[in-house]
Amino acid sequence: MRNAMLVIHADWDSEAGCWYATSDDIPGLATGADTIEDLIERLMVIVPELVELNEIPVDKHVSFELLARRRAIADAAA
């Protein structure tokens, strides 16, 4: 069984106005949502399904780490 943490990357798509998630550890994972909270809710459903479909060996629970990145530009103080 696998006890290792699965790593998921989330990035903000400023053109689409949503978060999207991908993972090298979970083949086929490509999903998006308007908020990071909604993305996490989707991942809680999708990740176990993809783990099973890809026959990734895991224990009773599927552990994953979400690494989120969003770029922003702020105006300098006057």
Residue, then its C-alpha position, 0 to 999 in steps of 0.5 A: m500500500r502507498n502511504a506517500m502524499l499525492v501532490i496536486h498543483a493548483d494555478w489561477d487562470s486569470e483569463a478564465g477567472c478560475w482555479y485549475a488543478t493537475s497532478d503528475d501523481i494522478p494521471g487524468l486529473a484536470t479540473g477547475a473551479d471558481t474558488i479554491e474552496d470549490l476546487i478542494e471540494r471537487l478534488m475530494v470526489i475526483v481524486p479517489e475516483l482517479v486513484e481507483l481508475n488508475e489502480i494507484p495503491v493506497d491505504k484506506h484513505v487517499s492523502f493529497e497535498l494541494l500546492a496553490r499558486r496565484r500571481a498578483i500585481a499590486d500598485a506601489a505606495a505613493 
